[in-house]
Structures are given as structure tokens and as C-alpha cells.
Amino acid sequence: MSLHPIVGHEGVREAIRVAHERGELPGSLLLHGPRGIGKQRLALWLAQLVVCASPGPDGPCNRCGPCKMTLALEHPDVHWYFPLPRPKGASGDKLAEKLEEARHRELAEIRAQPLRPSFSDEIRALYLGSVANIRAKAAKRPSMADGPIFIVGQAELLVPQEASQEAANALLKLLEEPPGDARFVLTSSEPGMLLSTIRSRTVPLHVPPLPSDTVQAFLQESLDVDAETAGWAATLSQGSPGRAMAFLPDDDGIGPLESLRRQAFHTVVAALADDAAAGFEVAIGFPPAGARKRIDLFTFVEGWLRDLAAAAAGADDVVFNQDALARLKKHVDRASIDPARVPLAFLAVERARELARGNVNPQLVMSGLIRDLRHALRPPTPWAAAPRSAATAGAGR
């Protein structure tokens, strides 16, 4: 099978096509934008345009040999790299070999099933071994094209691995001194996490989210999703087909992103509960390891906090999670939420995110987050302030 047809981004594609036609396409590009909107698929379209034998006004012809090979992920000069789980028990040269084997296995899976949600609870990274493999391929003469094209997806994951920037620095050296006519296309949903030197060696091109109706049409036409479910998932995806797919029900029941959205809601509700024990019950429900897998959860917590502030301010029309508006308003009234206090809660979420990146025990992270959210969101009561005043007064005698 070949790659699925590219969805949307007509304006970005036209800008790329015109730059290529004029011979002005940069040798190192950074496609950045929200996660799951199709940046890596767009990068592959760019590579196909570059190797196409007869590009036209709509881009690659899709008929020539180089086009067909690129669509089948078999072009010898188009190399697609993306984050992978670290192979167990491999290091040094063996790590590079194992990573290349894993990459080819995943490419085979993509050929068999091109449409996949842009979500994984695995810990993945772009390791130094992958950059070593890129370097080795870049040093070879191209087989068909004028030069090799390297696509590096989720390039921000070059940095946060084992507290080392070796992989990022190794890629930087390639960008500074690209061999021959080699091209590099990096994609990132968090370009601020890239080394500033890498950002300075690439030309940034922002890829915007897609219109909600475009995502809905994609779900209905490509995955045969009913209109109501497709509209719901498209709205929650915020213009991201990859994220929309992860909201859809799967073999285990609800989709992985919908599961996270519900977990985040329960986390915020626990912080608003009258009984502090509710927070401990939620926290203890998390596994005692794998904190980095919970980082996506905090983005959903932030979303619920924004909606909480909107509901508390009476701005119901800007609440994002409209399917939960009635429940939000109930909790706002019960906890007497002041929308002016909600911004304080975002600091608590950012602290929890940093602890999770440091791989602190998830139960401790969540317990601390719920405690901090409670302090930020719930106004202090007189009975809670009295003992502190008494203690302070006693200490001053």
C-alpha cells in the first residue's frame, strides 16, 4: 500500500511548490505547528515534489517512478526518521543497528496501515544512533535524485533524552555542513524545545491546524465514521486529523485521548471536592512508574481549567468541552470558583509537567498537582486561616 492522500494545507503546499519551481526551496526546513496536523505527511509530499520527474501546477504528478516509490516509502534517496522506543540491551554501534531495524519495521507497519492516530503512550526519542545512521546515509552518493532528502519527525525529541544533547549536536553538525545536495526537513510541534542553534540553521515554516469541517470530512470519508461522532472528534482535535483519530472509540472502548480527557476532568474535580481524600484516591489510581507517559494528561488539565474559568465567568459560548458544560457549571457553583484565581492553577500544572519530565513517581506528581490546584482554585476559609494566625502569634511571644 502507499501513503494516504495528503489532507488540506493547500496554501502551505502552494508556497512550497512555487519556491521549488523557482529554485528557491531552502535546503533545511523546519515545519512547525500543532501535533497531528500532518506535518510529516507534508514533509513526505515535499520530498515527492523534489524527486518527481514531471511536477505540475498541483505539485508531484503521482504517476512517475520516483513519485510511486516515495508514496510506497521505497525511494532510495528519501529517508524518513522519527522517534522510536529505545531497543533493550543495545548501546554504541549496536544501538544504531537496532534502531535502523526498528525503523524499517515501523515503516512496514505504516505501509500496511497508513492511517494511524498521532498518539502513543510509549516513551520514544531520536537517539544518537539514529543521527549516526542519518550521517552514514548522507555520506553516500544518491541513487536516483540529485541528493538525499532526510525527514526528521518530532525533532524536539532530539533533546530530552538521558539529560544529554548529543543527538541534537550531532544533527546540528550535519545541518551546518550538509554533504553535497542533501536536504533536511525537520518537523516539530514544540520548536522551542529544539536547540536554538538548530532553529537558526533551518528556515521555519508554520503549518496551521486544519478547519474542523475538513477534519470531519476526513474521518467520514477515510474511516467511515458517522457524522455525529466525526463532528465530535473533529471539534476536540482542534484541527488535527491525527488527534481526532485518537479520540475515536477503539477495540478497548474509548479512544486513548478521550481516556486522557476524562482522567484530566476527574483530576480537576478532585481538586474541587470538599474532601481532600478525593485527591489521594485519584492519585493512587496512577501506576507508580512511567511519569513521562503522563505528560499529555497535563495539556488536558489545562484545557479543563480554561473551561472552568469560562464557565465561572459566564462565558459559556467559549467553553471548549461543550459536552461537559452542565457538569462544569455544577462544580463552579459548588466550589464557588472565582475565575480570577484560575490562572494560579496553571503554575501548578507546569510544576507537575516538569516533575513528570524528570520521571518522578506519578502518584506523587498527581497528589502534589491536585493539592496545588486545590490551594489555587478554592478560596481560603476563615477556619483554615485561624490556626495559622494563632501559630504565628504564639511564635512571636
N, C-alpha and C positions, 0 to 999 in steps of 0.2 A: 504494500500500500504506500501511497505518497502522503505528504503533509496535507493537513486540512486546508481549505482555501483561507486566505487571509481575510480577516473581518475588519471592516472600517479603515480608519486612518488615511482616508483619501488625500487630505491636504498634506500630511507628512510625506506620503508616498510621492505625490507630485513634486514636492520640493526636492526630494532625493533624486527623482528621475531627471529633473531639469539640471540639477548640479552634475549628475553623471553625464548627461548629454553634452554639457558644456566643458567637460573635463575638469570640473571644479569640486568633485566629491572628495572630501578630506580623507586622508589615509588612516586616521584614527578618530573614530566617532564614539560618543557616549550617549546612548539613547536612555533617557531617564523619564520616569513617570510612575504612577501608581502600580502596585503589584497586580499581575494577572491580566493586564490590558492588551497583551500580545506583543510586547517589545522584542522578545526573542524570535517570534514568528516574523515580525517586521525586519529584524536583522537578517533572517534567512532569505526574505524577499529581496533585500538589498544585495545580498551575495548572489542570488539568482540573476538579478539585473546586471551585475558586473560581469558574470560569466556567460550571459545569454549571447547567442550568435546573432540574433536579429531583434533587439529590443524595439518596441514601438511606442506610440503615444500613451499606452496604458501600462508600460513597463515591460517586464520579461514576456517573451512570446508564449511560454509554456509548451512549446512544440519541439524545439531543438533538443539535441542530445544533452548539452550542458544543463538546460532547464530541467529536463526529465531526471537527470542524475541528482541535481540539487534537491528537487522535490522528493526524491526517494532517499535522501540523506546518503547518497553514494558518490557524490562528486569528489574526486581525489584531491582537489585543492580547496574545498570548503570544509573547514574544521570547526565543529560546534562543541564547546566546553561549557559545563555547568556544574554546580555544586554536587558533591557525592558524599555518601556516608564513608567514614574512614574505614578502609579494609582492616580487619582484625589481624594483629600479629605481623604487620608489614611496616618496614621502615627503609630509609635510604633508597637505593635503586630499585629494590623490591617493591617499595610503595608506589613509585612511578609506574611500574609494570602492572601492578594490581589495579591501580586507578584507571589505567587505559583499558584494561579488560572490563572493568565495571562500566566505564563509559560506553563501550561498544555493546554491552548487554542492554544498557538503558536505551541506546539508540535503536536497537532491535525491538524493544518494547514500544517505543514511540512509533516505529513503522507499523507495528501491528495494531496499536491503539493510539492514533494521533491526538484525539480529543481527551485531555485529562485535566482535572482540576489543578489549579495552581496553589496547592496546599499540601504540606507534608509535615507530619509530626516527628519525622526523623531529624537528627542533628546532622546537617550537611555543611560542607565547606569546600572552597577551592584551595587545595593543599599545594605545597611547594612541588610535589611530584607532578601535579597536573601542569604547572607552569614549565617544569623541566620538559614535559612531553611537547608542549607548545614550542618551546625553544628548539627542540630537536627537529620538529617538522618545519619550522621556519627556516632552518639552515639548509634544507633540501631544495633542489630545483623543482619548480612546479611541473605537474604532468601535462596539463592542458591550458590553464589560464595564464595570464601574464604574471600573476603572482598568487601566493596562497592568501586565503581570507580566513581570519580567525574570529569566531564569535564567542565571547566570554559572557555568559549569562549570570545575573546576580553577582556582579563583580564586587559588590560591597563585602561579600563573604570571603574575599581575599585577606581581609584584615583580622577579624575576631577569631583567631584560631591559636590556641595554646599560647596566648599572650605574645605572639610573635608576628612580625610584619615581613617575614622572609619572602612569602609568596608574592605579596604586593610589591616589594622591592625588586624581585626578580622580573615581574611583569613590567615594572617601570623601566627597567634597563632595555627591555625589548621595544617599548614604546619610544624611548629616547633614540635608539639606534635600530630601527626596523630593517631587517635584512632584505635587500632587493626591493621588489614591488609588493611586499607583504602588506596586507590591510588588517586593521583590527577594529572590531565593532564590540564595544562593551555595553551591557545593559545594566541598569540599576534602579531599584525602587527607593533606595536610600543613598543617593550620591554623596551626601555629607559624611558618610562613613568611609568613603574612599580616601586614600592618601591625597593630600592637596596637590602633590607633585603629579599624581596620575591624572587628576582632573585638569591640571594645567597642560598636560600633553595630549589631551583629547578635545575635540570640538563638541560641545554639548548640544543636543537636540531634544527638546521636550516633546514627549508623546502624551497627549491628553487622554483622559478617560473617554469612553465611548458614550453616546447618548443611550439612555435607558431603553428606548424602543429598539435600538439596534441590538442591544444585548438580548432583549426579549425575543426578537425575531430569530436571532442565532439559536437560542435554546429551543424554540419551537421547530425551526426548520432542520437543524442539525441533530438534535437529540430527541425530537418528537415529544417535547414536554407540553402539557396542556397550557392554555393561555393564562389561566389564573395563577398556576404555580410559577410559570415563566415570568410573569409580571412581578410577582412577589420576590423571586430570587434576583431578578434584574435590578429592582429597586434597592435591595440590600447590598448588592455587589458594588454600587457606586460607580457604574460604568466599566466593570471588569468582567469579561466573559469567564476568565479562569476562576475568579472568586464566586461568580454566580453558580458555576457547576458544583462548587464545594458546599453550597447551601442546599442543593437538591438532595432529596432522600436517596440513600444508598442501600446496599444489601444489609447493613447493620441497623437500618432505621433512618434516623435523621442524619443529614449530611454533617461532615466534620466541622464546618464553620457555623452551622446552626447550633451544634452542640456547644461550641465555644461561646456563642452569643448568649445561650441560656445560662451557661456557667457564670458568665460575667454579670448577668442580671441578678442571679442568686447571690453573687458576691456583694453587689451594691445593696441589695435588700437586707442582707445580713448586717451590713454596717448601719442600717437604719432601724434595725429591730430594737425593741425596748430591752430585751435580754441580751447581754453581751455574749452569753453562751452560744447564741446562734452563729456568731462568727467562728468560734472554735469548731463547731460541728461542720461548717463549710470547709475550713482549713484542713481538718483531719481527713476529709474525703479525698484530698490530693495524695498522690504517691510521695514517698519520702525522698525521691531522687528524680533527676531529669528536669531541673528547673528551666533550662533553656528552651524546652519544648512548650513552656507556658507563656512565652513572650507575646505571642499573638493574642492571648487572652486579654492582656492589658490594653490593647487597642480597642477591644470591645468594651472594656470597663470605661474607658474614656468616652466612648460613644454614648453609653448609658448615662454617664454624668452630664454630658451636654444636654441630653434629652431631659434629664431631671431638672436642670436649670431652666430649660424652656418651659416645661410643664409648670414649674413653680412660678414663673413669670407670666403665665397665662398665654404664652406664645405657642399654642397647640399646633398651629399650622406648620411650624418649623421643626417639630419633633420628627426625628428620622425613623425611629421604630414605631411607626403609627399603629402597628398591630398590637402594641402593648401600652397605648396611651392611657386607657382606663386604669390599668394597674399602676402605671406611673403616678397618675393623679391621686390615686388612693394612698400611695406611700408618701407623697408630698404632703398631703393633708395630715396623715397620721403622725409624721415626724416633724411637722411644722418647718419645712425646708425653706430657708432663705436663699434665693438664687445668688445673692452676693457672696455667700460662703462657698459656693461650689468650686470656684477657681482654686481655692486652697487644696481641694481634694486632688487636683491634677499633680501637685507636687508629691503627694503620697504615691500616686501611680508611677511616676518617674523613678522614685526611690526603689519601688518594688521591681521595676524593669531592670534597673542597674544591678540589683541583688541577683535577679534571675540570670542575667548575663554572666555573673560571677559564679553561677551554679550553686547558690546557697539552697539548702533544703527547702523544697516548695511549700511544705506545711508551715515552716517558719515565715517564709516570704508572704504567704497568703494571710496568715494570722496577723502579722505586722501590718499588712495592707488594710485589712478590714478594721483593725484598731485605729489606724491613722485616718481612714475615711470617716469613721465614727466621730473622731475628735474634730475633723474638718467640717462635717455636714450638720452635726447636731449641736444646737446652741447650748452652752454650759447652763446647768440648772443651779439655783441658789444652794440647794443642799449639797451639791458637789463642790461648790466654792467655799462653803463654810469651814470644813475641816482644814483646807489648805490655809485659810486665813488664821485659824487658831494655831496651827502648827508654826506658821510664820511668826505670830505674836509671841508664842512660847519661846521660840528660838531667840527672840530679841531680848528676853529678860536676862 
